[in-house]
Structures are given as structure tokens and as C-alpha cells.
Amino acid sequence: MEGEILENSHPIHNVNFAKPRSFGETLRSDLVETLFPDDPFKDFRNAPPNKKFLKGVQYFVPIFEWLPKYNMKLFRYDVLAGITIASLAIPQGISYANLAKIPPIIGLYSSFVPPFIYAIFGSSKNLAVGTVATCSLIIGQTIGEKVSPTDNLKLYLQLVFTATFITGVLQTALGVLRLGFLVDFLSHSTITGFMGGTAVIISLQQLKGIFGISHFTTKTDVVSVLKTVFIRRHEWHWQSAVVGIIFLAFLHFTKYLKNKKPKLFWISAMAPLVTVIVGGLFAYFAHAEKYGIHVVGPLKRGINPSTIKDLNFDLNYVSAPIKAGVITAILALAEGIAIGRSFAITQNQQTDGNKEMIAFGLMNIVGSFTSCYLTTGPFSKTAVNYNAGCKTQMSNIVMAIIMMLTLLLLAPLFSYTPMVALSAIIMSAMFGLIEYDKYYHLYKVDKFDFCICMVAFLGVSFINMDTGLALSVGLGMIRTLLYTARPATCKLINLPNTNLYRDVEQYPVSTHSIPGILILQLGSPIFYTNSGYVRERILRWIRDEESNGDSQGDSVEHIILDLGGVTSIDMTGIEGFFELRRLLEAKAIKVAIVNPRIEVLEKMIKSKFIDNIGKEFVFLSIDDAIEAYKFRLDAPNKLT
């Protein structure tokens, strides 16, 4: 009778108590949302039957999408951009190879084959492929702990190529399985701190080249590096230091000029190559090695030799390339995808993160077969590519062709490049990675994020890179677990003259409560880790409300739980609700739930919780629940 009067007297919307979906349907829905949130096959499904194959090929091999539309107007822009980034790739390739403790020629090889692969499979129009300082240092440090590059260079190189292969396989697997969300475990704060700490270490290590020191520590912490620098004072060469300071001043002046006049970005982009050329001429004519200024050494002509047979999976050594491959794979993906997306946003474009993973993975797999080590999308080269006006991935092809010509014709000329010039180039690039403004911004906005950032920064700087990264990720996970274990719950109160219900803590003055009703909003998934807390928090809200009600003459008769923010629930969470209802039933408090999401509602139906509280106590909105409560208060009077 009450249900009929309620339905006929107030237009309350009916909750859809449809038959719960099967396990297979639920699993399929969850997998699709997790692995395909961007619905990548929409164009394929909507395409006419005769074009489905073409759409499929274009999706998996993006070059077939943009190349048919290519024209000479676009080519003019891409040629300029390709030449510009090639001028940056030469000094960076030699410099970063030095960080990885491998022959400089391999750095040049790594800017030839991988850009071709990325142009075929990559989805970003702005990304420029190349080696990066951070991953180069990690490879050098990790593999150097197992095999010395000076004692056994052949084995060392085999392990470097093996690490690159492992990186490529892991990146490709993550892309194919669409597990890109795993990269998100490296938070922005962690990456910012890690990059900053690495930049400090790399910069300090370049003091070896600046002072012309011959013997240096293999450790990467600040204390060990500085200790070595000052212990080896007898190896310092003031001539090398003067040349290094001059090069550093020149590089920073070009950056200053670029910041003042952005249209002159090309001067800053060409500065590293100018430094290498001028340094090489100086070293050749001044016989710089006589004054303690070391040079790169012989560079042979010729393109990449095959290294497929050099991959080494010997159980005595494979642990080092696996460790280096896994760490650099994740870091390279996080950096490359983030950079590609940031530049795409400026042009209202989108990049597919999973496609990028496959592209990165394939170029590293092929690179490991062709004398290349790890490559990704470095920020400096991508920024230059973007500012140079690139239009498509063709700029990477142009860069690769120029690198091929350099390897075939000009490689020996760079053998006179002074190490101090490379150190100056690296230091100049690293200074930009220590982002003081971001640290301050994190401190002002979120102190916990600032702590995560500083743990990464200080851990990398004063312990080692692995420990710093692990500590920062671990602290981030602890924060996530805290949020999961203590989900937000709040009391909602109606804003006067509206049908809006908001958090009482956010609107403490301009709100009023409804006598006898306590409205609570629950958020986040409710699992075994937090169900006990949620139950106890609800009971505490009731106790607080009743203590206030005693002084105001009111007590809690109904509690309304807004579950719109609860995305999922497990059986422990369901049992927690059963126990909560039994406790409240003993106090004669009715429980109503509002707007449960489909997954939550289905589990409540299957577990008989809905039958336990009654379908008439499940509502679509808070207004419906309140109106039903008011109607039940008035119903006895109307019936009599």
C-alpha cells in the first residue's frame, strides 16, 4: 500500500533493476575500458567493407595514412626541420655515447636507423628520434657494474645491444597488449625529480672532460664524483678548463638569445654543431692533446654493421642488460610519450600512446640488430623539430638521410672533436633539466608531491639512480594506498533555494540540514582495504550528528548514502554494508542508497543486499530519497 501511495503521489524516477550482466560481459566491458579507452577501432568499424583492410593497415602502419597526402609544400618544411635536427643529432650522438661508455660512432649509428623505423610506425608528427642522456648514463652505470668497457669492450657492447633489444621487446609488448597505463606509475613528480637529480650527476661527471682528468670514478653519487674531482687535482689542465668555460658561455648565450627572440631558435639549435666544428678545428691546428685536451679519437666511415649475432644472453651476464633494459624502457616511454603528447596538444592533435610504444619498441629492436643503442624522443631535439616547422614524420627521414651521408663521408672529420666540447654540450643541455620553477610550484600546490619529487632528486643525487627512482615510486605507491585505504567521505547539506547538495566543509555557512536525515557521499572503490574504515566513518558521522541533534532536539532517522562516486565494490565491501545495516537497524535508522553505478548495483543485487534493504530504498537522486522520506512521514496521517 505504501509503495502504491508513494508512486502515485510523487513522480519519483524508477531505478533500473535489470538482470545483472554475466561474468563474461562484465569482464569484456572492464577489459575494453582498461585496454581500449580511446576506442581505436572506431574508424575501422565505420569504414565501408572495401576500405576496412586499408583502414586496418593505416592504423597499424601510420605512414600509409599521411604519405599518400604528402606534397612538396609539406616537404619544404620537413627538409628544413630535418637538417636542423640532424645538426643537433651529430654532437648529441657523440656526447651521449660517451655517457654510455661506448664508442662515439655508435651514437651516430643510433641517429640513422631508428628514425626510419619511427617514421613508418610512429604517430607523432613532431617527435624527433635520438639518444638521451639519462638512459645513456643508466646503461653505462648498470652494465659497467658487470663488465668494464675498458677491460672487455667487445663483451660490454654485446650487453649494451642486448639491453637495447630487451628494451625494444618490452616496449613493443606493452604497446601490443595495450598496457600503457603501467607507465603512469611514474608520476610527474617522480619524473621531474629523477630528471633533475640525473642532470646534477651528469653535469658533475662532465667535470672530467672540463678539467681534462684521465682517471675518474665509476660511481654516480654527488659525494663520490666531487671527491674524485678534488682528489685528482694533479690531473687538472687549466687549458682544458678555459676552453670548456668558453664553450659553455657560448652555448648559454645562444640559449639566452633564443629565449629573448624565439624566432632565432635555429641559432641555439646549431650551437652544439658549431661547438663541435670549432672545437675540432682548434684541436687539429693547435695540437690540443699536447695541453691535456683529449679528443674523441678515430671514427671509421661506413653505415651500421649488423649486430644480430652480438646479442648475448649468457646467464653469467644477462642480469645487467635485463635490469638496464627494463628501467630504460619505462623511462624512455614515459619521456617520449609525454613529450609527443605535449607538442601535439599545442596543435590540437592527438597521439596514440600504445602506437608510440610499438614504434619505440620496433626501432629499438631493429636498432639492436644494427649497432644502435637505446633511442626515444628527447625533449631538446623534439622542441627544435617543432620550432623548425616540421609538418610530418618525414623530418625524421631527412635527418636519417643526412646522418647516413655523414657516416659515409664525414665521420672521420669528427675524430678531432675535443672531449671538453662534448662535456660543455652535455652540461648545457642538463642545466635545463633542473626545473627549479616546477619544484617551487609543487611545493606551493602539493607538499606530498614535492616530497616525492625531492626523494627522487636527492636519492639519485646522493645514493644512486636505481635507489632514488625506487624510493620515489615507492613513496608514490604509499600515497596511493593511503588514498585507497582512507577514501573520502563527506556530509552533504542542501544549498538554500536550490536542489543542490554539497560538502558541508566546503559550504559551512550558506547551508542547512534536513531534520532527521543524514546525507553522506562516498567516493572511490570500496574494497577489503577500506571497507572497515568506510563503515566506521559512517557510524562516526551518525554519532556526531546525534550528539548535535541532542542539543537541537533532532536525531537521525534516515541515512542516505550517495554512491555515485563508488566505481566498484568487492564482497568485503558488500559484507561491510550488510553489517552497517544491521547496526543501524538496531538503532531504528533506515538506510537508503542513491545512484549506485552499474557494477556496484549488480553486485548488490547478486548478493541480495538490495532485497535486504528493499528496492523502495534505492533512488536515482537525493531529492527522490528525501521526498520519499517526507512522504512516509505524512502517509500515516493521510491514511487515517
Secondary structure as UniProt FT lines:
FT   HELIX           2..9
FT   HELIX           23..35
FT   TURN            37..38
FT   TURN            40..41
FT   HELIX           42..46
FT   HELIX           49..51
FT   HELIX           52..60
FT   HELIX           63..66
FT   HELIX           67..69
FT   HELIX           72..99
FT   TURN            100..101
FT   HELIX           104..109
FT   TURN            110..112
FT   HELIX           113..121
FT   HELIX           133..144
FT   TURN            145..146
FT   TURN            149..151
FT   HELIX           153..176
FT   TURN            177..178
FT   HELIX           180..185
FT   HELIX           188..205
FT   HELIX           207..211
FT   HELIX           222..231
FT   HELIX           233..235
FT   HELIX           238..260
FT   HELIX           262..264
FT   HELIX           265..286
FT   HELIX           288..291
FT   HELIX           308..310
FT   TURN            315..318
FT   HELIX           319..345
FT   TURN            346..348
FT   HELIX           353..369
FT   TURN            370..371
FT   HELIX           379..387
FT   TURN            388..389
FT   HELIX           394..405
FT   HELIX           406..410
FT   HELIX           411..416
FT   HELIX           419..431
FT   TURN            432..433
FT   HELIX           436..445
FT   HELIX           447..462
FT   HELIX           465..485
FT   STRAND          489..494
FT   TURN            496..497
FT   STRAND          501..503
FT   TURN            504..506
FT   TURN            515..516
FT   STRAND          517..523
FT   TURN            528..530
FT   HELIX           531..552
FT   STRAND          558..565
FT   HELIX           571..586
FT   TURN            587..588
FT   STRAND          590..594
FT   HELIX           598..606
FT   TURN            607..608
FT   HELIX           609..613
FT   HELIX           615..617
FT   STRAND          618..619
FT   HELIX           622..639
//
